[in-house]
Amino acid sequence: MNLSDLQDHQAVRDARRASDPEYAAEAARTKLADDVSVAVVRYREEHRLSQTEFARRLGWKQPHVARLERGDVTPSLESLQRLARAGVIEVQVKRQGTIVKNADSAGSVIRKRNPENHVKRLASSTA
């Protein structure tokens, strides 16, 4: 089998959701935590930040970032707001569900600013 023959994570999850109602229900229940997890990991990776440095810039401790990245805990409204203000994510709460996007992919101007200064300003204003 070649690597190119393998399905990506999203394709595997979609197939499992279609064939397993219990899995689909659990995936729907944990979607917000999963979306935030992916966005935080992606942001840290793109900006080459450790969990500790990312946490420090947002006024958190490293274990808080680790819990968000594991995706096993639904983030609080305060955490969502802090991530959005820092330019990490964009959140939309709608009747049909909550949508979380990486701020960069959502058309944010974070790349036009110095993101490190932006996050530092946020952390100092919330302290």
C-alpha positions, -999 to 999 in steps of 0.1 A, spaced: 0 0 0 13 35 -9 9 65 13 -11 81 -14 -37 53 -11 -45 62 25 -75 84 34 -69 116 53 -83 120 88 -114 140 77 -123 113 52 -120 85 78 -141 105 103 -168 113 77 -171 76 68 -173 66 104 -200 92 111 -220 79 82 -218 43 94 -220 46 132 -248 67 147 -232 66 182 -199 79 168 -218 106 149 -236 117 181 -204 119 201 -186 137 173 -214 163 172 -213 167 210 -175 173 210 -173 194 177 -166 227 194 -137 213 215 -123 195 185 -125 226 163 -108 247 189 -81 221 194 -72 220 157 -72 258 155 -49 262 185 -25 236 173 -24 251 138 -19 286 152 10 275 175 26 256 146 23 285 121 38 309 147 64 285 160 52 288 196 55 263 224 25 256 246 43 274 274 50 305 253 15 305 238 0 302 273 22 330 287 12 354 259 -25 347 266 -22 350 304 -27 312 309 -7 284 323 6 256 300 -18 229 312 -47 250 300 -33 250 265 -27 213 267 -63 206 277 -76 228 248 -53 209 224 -64 175 236 -100 185 227 -115 166 256 -129 196 274 -153 221 259 -137 255 261 -153 282 283 -167 313 268 -139 333 284 -113 310 266 -131 314 233 -132 352 237 -95 354 247 -85 333 216 -107 354 193 -93 387 207 -58 374 202 -65 366 165 -62 329 170 -98 319 161 -130 334 148 -161 322 165 -197 324 153 -225 312 175 -257 304 156 -288 285 162 -276 256 141 -243 254 160 -211 271 168 -185 276 141 -148 280 149 -123 289 122 -86 298 123 -85 336 122 -59 335 94 -82 313 72 -112 334 81 -97 365 65 -82 381 96 -56 408 93 -33 390 118 -6 386 91 -6 423 84 1 431 121 29 417 142 10 389 159 34 387 188 28 423 198 -10 418 193 -10 388 217 13 406 242 -11 436 242 -41 413 248 -23 395 276 -14 428 293 -49 442 289 -65 412 306 -40 410 335 
